């Protein structure tokens, strides 16, 4: 059972990844972003997730440096993720994109580098690049984002190294149980993006009722449900009180009945694009 904010899951290559982190999707460059990253680190977060397409890697890097200084911790204590964008998928272009991300972040290495979307005809060459980066010791772990079962199977047909992580849209309206089971069978850590459905679940009556029972917010109930399902989660927030509140989920445990009730909210409903049908 996950006991605190710095508890980790061990990826199939032995690298330890925090169960809980901060996402920065749609947070623009500027003081708010830097402050959010710094605040998270000062409040015990050790995992920060960004992507090239977010256009905020430089600000994230500044926030990381400020947070490390304030918290008195070393780079090795953090787990930093970024992702290669679709336009850069290809062997040489992915290698170059990695160096660009590192440069913007001001880091020597990433802990996790992901292919952001499964662009048909392109993701295999990009994966070879990630394997090269990994074998050269440039990145600690490699994985994918938004890959469904058939896309993972296609990737693994030719891969030397199987993905360590699959980061997917995942929340009580989109539970993706089959994909979770497939990842578990194959030793791929399942990770949730948009765990709070971009705020759309924060007035759900069922979740409120469950939260009231534990004296917890709807967000805390959902994030706890993630962890008890063995799902790494990276909620986004820029507000200090919310960053702290989101992580205050280690002092209660949902019953099996409540877990099943939350599972029952599934409607296979997405707020983001469908990995089988996107055009960017």
N, C-alpha and C positions, 0 to 999 in steps of 0.2 A: 504493500500500500504506500502511496506517495504521502510522505509525512511533512515535507516542508518545501518552500519555494526553490531551494537549491538541489532537491532530489533529482536524480538523473535516470534515464533509461540507457541501456547499453546497446548500441547499434551492432549490426552483425560483424563489423570489423573491430569491435572492442572499444570504439570511441564512445564516450559518455556525453549524452545530450540532455539538457534540462527538460523536464516535463512541461515547464511553463516559461513563457517569454513574452516579449513586447513586439507587436506588429506595428508597422508604420505606413501601411497602404493609405494613399490619399492625404498624407501629411506633407505639406509643402516645405521646401527649404525655408529656414528662418529660425528665429529664437524659440518659437513654440516647439518645433521639432527637436532642436538641440536640448531644450529644457526637459522635454518628455523622456528622452533617452537617458540624460543625466539623472533625472529624478527616479526612473525605474532602477537604474544601477545602484543608486544610493539607498533605495528601499529593498535591496536584496535580489532584484532580477539579475540573471546572469546570461540570458539569451535575448538577442535582438535580431529581428528578421526584416530584411529590406529586399529590394530588387532594382536592377538597372532601370527598368521602365518607370519606377516610382519617381525618378529624377531627384532623389534626396540623399544619395549616398554620401555626399560631402558633409551635409549637416548631421547625418547619423554618425559619421566619423568624428566630427567635433564633439558631439554629445557623448560618444564613447570615451574620448580622451578626458573630457571634463568629469564624467562619472567615475572613471578609474582613479583620477586624482583625488576627488572628493571622498571616495569610498576606501582609498588606500589599497587598491587591488591591482593585480598584474593582468596583462592581456591573456595569459594562459587560463585565468579563472573565468573568462567570458566565452560564449559560444555565439559566433556571428555568422549569419546566413545571408547570401544574396543569390540572385537568379539571372541567368542569361536570357535576354529577350529574343523574340522570334526572328527579328531582322538579322540577328547575329548567329543564328543556328547554322553550323557548318564547321568543319574541323578547324581550319586556320582562324576563321572569324570568331569562333567560340573561345579559342585560346587567347585571342586579342581582347575579347570582351572581358575575360577574367582579369587580365592585367589592368584594364581600364577601371573595373570595379575596385580592385585593390588600391589603385592610385587615388581614386576619389575618396575612398574610405580612409586612406592613410594607414593601411594595414599591411603586414608582411604576408599574411595568409588568411584564408577563411576557414572556418570550422565546417561549413556545409555550403556546397554550391549546387544549385538545382537548375534543370531545364524547366523554364517557366510554363510552356505549353507544348503539347505533343503535335507539332506541325508535321503532317505526313510528308515523307520523303526527305525530311531534314533532321529529325531528332536522332537518327542513328549516327550520323557524322558528328553531331554535337556530343553525343555520348562517348564516342571514341576520344574526343578532346578532353572530356571530363576524366575519363580513365587515365589519359596521359598525365593530366595535372595531378591526379591522385597517386599514380605510380612514381611520379617525380617528387612526391612529398610537398607539393605546393598547396594542397588542400587536405583537410583531415577526413572529410567524408563527402560523398557525392550522392545525388538523388534526383528526383523529378517532382514536378508539381502538375496537378490537373491531369494525371494519367489514369485512365480507366483500365479495367482488367485486360481487355484485348490489346491495349497499347503497351501495357507492361509486358505482356506475353511476347508481343512483336519485338520490343526492345531487348528482352532477355534471350531471344533466339540467337542473336549474334554477339551479345555482350560478353566480355571477359569477366566483368565485375557486375554483380547485380546491384540495383539501386539500394541504398541504405534507408532512404526515406521517400514516402510519397505524400506530398502536401496537397490536401484537397479541401474544397468547400465542404464544410461539415457542421451541422447544427441539428437541433431536434426536428426540424422540418425536412432535413436531408441527411438521414442517418447512414446511408451507404453500407449496410451491414455485409453485403456480399463482397464488396471491395475490401472492407476491413478484414474479413475472414481470409481473403486471398493474400493480402499483405502479411497477415500473421503467419499463414502457412509457409510463405516464402521468406520470412525473416526480414520483411521490409517494415520499418516503423511508420505507422499512419499518423499524420499530423493534420490538424484542423486550421484552415483559414476561414475568416468570417464566422467564428464560433457563435457569435451573438446575432447572426443573420442581419448584420449591419443595423442593429437596433430594432428590427421588426418584431422580435419576440419579447421585448421588454414590458409589454402590457398584457402578456398571455395569462389568462385566468388560472389555468392548470398549474403553470410554473409559479405563479404568485402564491397559490395555495400551498404548494410544496415548500416554497421559501419561507412562508409565514410559520410553518411548523418548526423550522430550524432557526428562525430569526435571521434569515439570510435574504439577500436580494435575488431577483430573477437571474441576473448575470452570474452571481456566485453559484447558484444552483446549476446552471448550464455548464459552467467551467468545471465544477466538481464532477458532474456527469461525464464530461470528457475524460477527466483523469481516471475515474473509476472504470471507464471503458478501455483504458490503455491507450488513449489518444493524446498525443502532445498538442498543446494549445497555445496560441499566440494572439490574445485579444489586443485590439488597438485602442489606445486612449492617449490623450495629450494632457488630461487634467490630473493633477497630483492626487486628489482624493479618490479618483476613479482608479488610477494606477495601483494605489494602496488597497482599495476595496476589492478589485479584481483578484488580487493575490491573497486575500484573506479567506482562503477556502480549505485550510488544512486543519481546522478545528472541528469539523463535522464530517459525517459520512452518510450518504443517501442509502436508504434501505433498498433491498432488491425490488420491493413493490414500487417504490418511487422511481427507481431506474427504469423499470418496465413501463411505467406510466409515461415517462419522458420519451422512451423509445416509441411509444404509441402515437406520439404527435407527428410522426413521419408522414409527409405527403409527397416525397421526392420532388420538392420544390427548391429551385435554385434562385439565388439573387445575382449570381455571376453567370458567365457564359457556359454553355454546354461543351465539355471537352470533345464531343463528337461533332459539334456544329458551330465552329467559330471562324471568323474570316479576317483575322488580324495577324 
